[in-house]
Amino acid sequence: MYSFSSRIRYSETDSQGKITLASILDYFQDCSTFHSEELGVGVEYLMEQELAWVLTSWQIEVKNYPKMGEKVFVKTWPYGFQGFFGYRNFTMENERGEFLAYANSVWVLLDLKRARPTKLPAEMKEKYELSAQLPMESGSRKIELPEVMEKRESFPVYKYHIDTNHHVNNGKYVSMAQEYLPSGFRTGKMRAEYRKAAVYGDMIYPFVAAEQEKVTVNLADEAGKPYAIVELEGKDDSIR
């Protein structure tokens, strides 16, 4: 298990002074990156080996959105490896040890030279210590698209969307999807499925379906095939 502490920064908050969902994703992603770096199998190592961890799905639940200045503790641990898949949990806690948010994630190790998934090398696998899977509601990593979705205006992939793998960072897709949420909507649960990588210069064609307290966004190519699908479910506003 790896953990680090932080305080919620002003730059990470929304118009109500609370952390954004995108910032929670950034904390989780940073935590897993710090973990791999500490073990000596981080970004530079992966580049040298022509490998990359590619996220295939997120499942996140947010219980409370902390305010600017609040201290938080972020933790992550892998709980399993199977073939070219890696499974990892995350938590964000307050100073009292209460869960603010937690997540499950599924990753694939990609051989960049052959452009296909590859089995985790033994030297990498032995670096990670597995812990028990977090007991949380577990949904399918595959998201079924609603039959009827409204097409919205397309937009390009910009340079600020791109990460070290040279494609759109997983968190950026979630930020894109949040543009289609109704006013006052605060996410309690989020699922994201990543099907193919969009790169700089690609066009994103959004398709949106709103069903009561749930919004599903298909961020697709010109043919309507998804780059990523994001499902956002509203939370009880009586909980901060």
SVG drawing of the C-alpha trace seen along z (x, -y; Angstrom):
<svg xmlns="http://www.w3.org/2000/svg" viewBox="-36 -30 51 44">
<polyline fill="none" stroke="black" stroke-width="0.4" points="0.0,0.0 1.1,-3.5 -0.2,-6.7 0.4,-10.5 -1.3,-13.4 -2.3,-16.7 -4.5,-19.8 -7.2,-20.7 -6.0,-23.6 -8.0,-26.5 -7.1,-25.4 -8.7,-22.0 -12.1,-23.4 -15.3,-24.4 -17.6,-27.5 -18.7,-26.2 -15.2,-25.9 -15.3,-22.0 -13.0,-19.7 -14.0,-18.8 -14.5,-15.2 -11.6,-15.7 -9.3,-16.7 -10.2,-13.5 -9.3,-11.6 -6.0,-13.5 -5.2,-12.6 -5.9,-8.9 -3.8,-8.9 -1.0,-10.7 -1.0,-8.3 -0.6,-5.3 2.1,-7.0 4.0,-7.9 3.6,-4.3 5.2,-2.9 7.9,-5.5 8.8,-4.6 9.1,-0.9 11.4,-1.8 8.8,-0.8 7.5,-4.3 7.2,-6.4 10.9,-6.4 11.2,-2.6 8.2,-1.9 9.4,-4.1 12.7,-2.3 10.9,1.0 8.5,-0.3 5.6,0.5 2.6,-1.6 -0.2,-1.0 -3.4,-1.9 -6.6,-2.4 -9.6,-0.4 -12.2,-1.4 -12.8,-3.4 -15.6,-3.0 -15.6,-5.8 -17.9,-6.7 -17.8,-10.0 -19.3,-10.2 -18.3,-13.8 -16.6,-16.5 -13.9,-18.1 -13.6,-21.9 -10.6,-24.1 -7.9,-23.8 -9.1,-20.4 -6.4,-17.8 -6.8,-14.5 -5.0,-11.2 -4.9,-9.3 -4.1,-5.6 -3.7,-3.0 -2.9,0.7 -3.0,3.4 -5.1,6.4 -4.5,8.6 -2.7,9.3 -4.1,11.6 -2.4,12.0 -2.0,8.4 -4.6,7.0 -3.9,5.2 -6.5,4.3 -6.1,1.4 -8.1,-0.3 -7.9,-3.9 -9.3,-5.8 -9.4,-9.4 -9.9,-9.9 -10.3,-12.9 -8.3,-13.4 -10.9,-11.3 -10.2,-8.3 -13.6,-8.6 -13.9,-7.8 -14.5,-10.8 -14.1,-8.8 -13.0,-5.4 -12.5,-3.7 -11.8,-0.5 -9.8,-0.5 -8.7,2.0 -5.6,1.5 -3.9,3.2 -0.2,3.4 0.6,2.4 3.6,3.4 4.2,0.1 6.5,1.7 4.0,4.3 0.9,2.1 -0.8,4.9 -1.4,6.0 1.4,8.0 1.8,10.1 3.3,8.4 7.0,9.2 8.1,11.1 10.5,8.4 7.6,5.9 5.2,8.2 7.5,9.0 7.8,5.3 4.1,4.9 2.7,6.3 -0.9,7.3 -3.6,6.3 -7.2,7.3 -9.7,5.9 -11.7,3.0 -15.3,4.1 -17.4,1.8 -20.2,2.2 -18.7,3.6 -20.3,2.9 -19.4,4.2 -16.4,2.5 -18.5,2.5 -21.0,-0.3 -24.1,0.3 -25.1,-2.7 -28.7,-3.9 -30.7,-3.2 -31.5,-6.9 -28.7,-9.5 -28.6,-13.1 -25.7,-14.2 -23.9,-17.3 -21.4,-19.6 -18.1,-18.1 -14.7,-19.5 -11.0,-18.8 -8.5,-17.1 -6.2,-19.9 -2.6,-19.6 -3.6,-20.0 -5.6,-16.8 -2.5,-14.7 -0.4,-12.9 3.0,-11.1 1.5,-8.2 0.7,-10.7 -3.0,-10.2 -5.9,-11.8 -5.5,-11.4 -8.2,-9.3 -9.3,-12.2 -9.7,-14.5 -12.5,-12.4 -14.4,-12.7 -14.0,-16.5 -15.3,-16.5 -18.4,-14.4 -19.1,-16.7 -19.8,-19.6 -23.2,-17.9 -24.4,-17.7 -27.4,-19.8 -26.9,-22.8 -26.5,-21.8 -25.7,-18.2 -23.2,-16.7 -21.8,-13.2 -22.0,-10.5 -21.0,-7.6 -19.0,-7.6 -18.1,-4.8 -15.8,-5.2 -14.9,-2.7 -12.0,-3.4 -12.2,-1.7 -9.6,-3.4 -7.2,-6.2 -7.8,-9.6 -4.8,-11.6 -4.0,-15.2 -5.9,-16.4 -8.7,-13.9 -12.3,-15.1 -14.6,-14.1 -18.3,-13.6 -20.3,-13.6 -23.6,-11.7 -25.6,-12.3 -28.5,-10.6 -30.0,-11.9 -32.1,-9.5 -33.5,-10.9 -30.4,-11.1 -28.0,-9.5 -26.2,-11.0 -24.4,-8.8 -21.9,-10.4 -20.4,-8.6 -17.3,-10.5 -16.9,-9.0 -15.2,-9.3 -16.9,-10.4 -18.5,-7.0 -20.0,-7.0 -17.5,-4.4 -16.5,-5.3 -13.2,-6.6 -14.6,-6.6 -18.0,-6.2 -18.7,-8.0 -21.7,-7.3 -22.4,-9.9 -25.0,-9.3 -26.2,-12.1 -25.8,-12.1 -28.0,-13.2 -27.4,-16.9 -28.1,-16.6 -24.6,-15.1 -22.0,-17.7"/>
</svg>
